[in-house]
Amino acid sequence: MGLAEGPDGSVIAEKYLTGEWAHSKGEYIPERYPTNREVASSIEQQVSASVETYRKYRLVAWYTLFVALYMMALYYQASSFKCGEVVATLKASFLPDDGSTTIRFSSENEVLQYIGNKIITPIWKDPVCGNGKCDTPWEFPAWGPFGCQADCGLNPNVTKIIVSLTGDFSGHPSLSPSTLMNQVSWNLCLNDTVRLKRGLPQLCW
């Protein structure tokens, strides 16, 4: 078996011994040349390090691209002019009408009253039928006595039905049938689970 054969052999040592390679003058000559196994292990480590470095650079490149695209999206979505409009709107809503930038309150009730008058009441308004805006789900196309026709129009999906009610009001020991009939009431409610989940009252005739 030659010097370079097998994992424990050394191709490098054989190159120097056969004179194919030669040390230059002043070059350090090791006491033992690395074996083929050691050379292969070193090459494997260098390749693994190169692959890991490439993976890290690729992640950095993708992250840089993501940040660039994100900043570009923010730039196109929020210009300085629009931000100024938002700030002006918030100042007009929160600050006093006299133009001052500070507010002093003497009690908690004044704070709550100010918030109610400046923020809650102007923003959270009950829907008004007839203002030209169909505020769903509180307003909806009209059918029967329900809905807002002025803002939402008429509901085209309506079917007319006739409900006939009968009852036996005779047999009471002291009250007449006419008296009992005058005390009777009835209703017909729409089984709308969506309205109930939203906390809205049932629509009943």
Buried (B, 14 or more C-beta within 10 A) or exposed (E): EEBBEEEEBBBBBBBBEEEEEEEEEEEEEEEEBBBBEBBEEEEEEEEEEEEEEEEEEEEEEEEEEEEEEEEEEEEEEEEEEEEEEEEEEEEEEEBEEEEEEEEEEEEEEEEEEBEEEBEEEEEEEEBBBEEEEBBEEEBBBBBEEBBBBBBBEEBEEEEEEEEEEEEEBEEEEEEEEEEBEEEEEEEEEEEEEEBEEEEEEEBEE
